[in-house]
Amino acid sequence: MNKTGVFKNFLDQVFGIKSENKKEVIPLNELIISGEFQTLRMDTYALFTAVEMLANLLADCEIKVFNEGREEHNRLWQKLNYRPNVNQTATAFWREFYSKLLYEGQVMSFETFDAEQWIIADGFTLSDYVIREKYFSDVYRGTFQSRVSFPMSEVLYISYPNENAEALKTGLLSKYDKLILAATESYENGTGNKVFLNINQVAQADVKFEERYKDLMTNRFKSFFKSRNAVMPLFNGYSAAFANSSTSGTATVKDILELSKDSLVKAAQAYKIAPALLTGDVAGLKDAVDFTLTSALDPLANASSEVLSTGFYGVDEIVRGSKCVVDTSNIKHVDIFDIAASVEKLISSGFMNIDELRPFAGLNPTGRPEHQQYYLSKNYSTIDEIMRTGGETE
């Protein structure tokens, strides 16, 4: 099945709704007054807000490249973190990559024949092989249409279905279906001209009533409605007035802020984001970030790391420690003064050296030999040493 861009695909689904059975049409003005139209707009806004937030956070993550266990800044690292193709920076590339993955549930990127660029496919057809390796055919991007098929082992493909997000989108499509039917009905009812014609008894008693009535209905009104600007005199005893088909009214609906918050909470739950991150609640923000990292970002980063590693390295290379890792550690803002005590403990206990810790504070390793040594405070001793010294340590 071909997949189009996020927004185009969404609109295609909305305006491609078909039904064999005639549906009950709710008047458009009733939909608007009831608040369902506002809910639809807010739910759509919330859906794309959630997708954009996760995509932006993941796009800012560095992709670390390891060669046999050693981190390297090589050509692959440069391509993944700076320029995957001539038309996109790494940030733009990965933002689009994750947006498609989150909205459509799958995404595929293929390499050009010169092995210089990675391109995200707008659409493709995936074979349904179970035992044999699957192939991607009918792959296209914009006006480019690939004439060859790509095996699964030569592309970056992630399938990440989200049943909660699908349910949210299905609900939106149902609301759009209802809105479009109501708008169509309203248009059909409102485009014609409807007139109330009042004929009193005096006019009806006229001997030429039948003649004048026929001329009025078949000739005069017809010419009047076809003319852009026209005046039509009426005979004595006749009066006409245009029917007003619009209905006005007011109704009490939720406060717009509450409506927005409800929609954002639904979208956050669908994508496993802490609602506070979308609604802007400051209380418990640290816990909200931790929850989102654990439930939403880390699983996506791990899935991407697996695809990148198996896409660029063979089995033997992976066994020897070669891999690609989407590092989510920079998503949380770190204040070095807040972590000073923890840094001291990690170093003094010999758990980590200085160069290993610096990246967690947003700093680059120095490469100096003394910063790559492990230190152990004299206050840390084994139980045997404490027993030998009578419980005293230096």
Secondary structure, DSSP 8 states (H G I E B T S, - for coil): -----HHHHHHHHHHT---SS------HHHHHHHTHHHHHHHHHHHHHHHHHHHHHHHHTSEEEEEETTEEE--HHHHHHHT-SBTTB-HHHHHHHHHHHHHHHSEEEEEE-TTSS-EEE-SEEEE---SSS--EEEEEEETTEE-SS-EEGGGEEEEE---HHHHHHHHHHHHHHHHHHHHHHHHHHHHSS--EEEEE-HHHHTSTTHHHHHHHIIIIIHHHHHH-SS------TTEEEEE-------------HHHHHHHHHHHHHHHTT--HHHHHT--TTHHHHHHHHIIIIIHHHHHHHHHHHHHHHS-HHHHHTT-EEEEE-GGGS---TTTSHHHHHHHHHTTSS-HHHHGGGGT------GGGGS----TT---HHHHHHTTT---
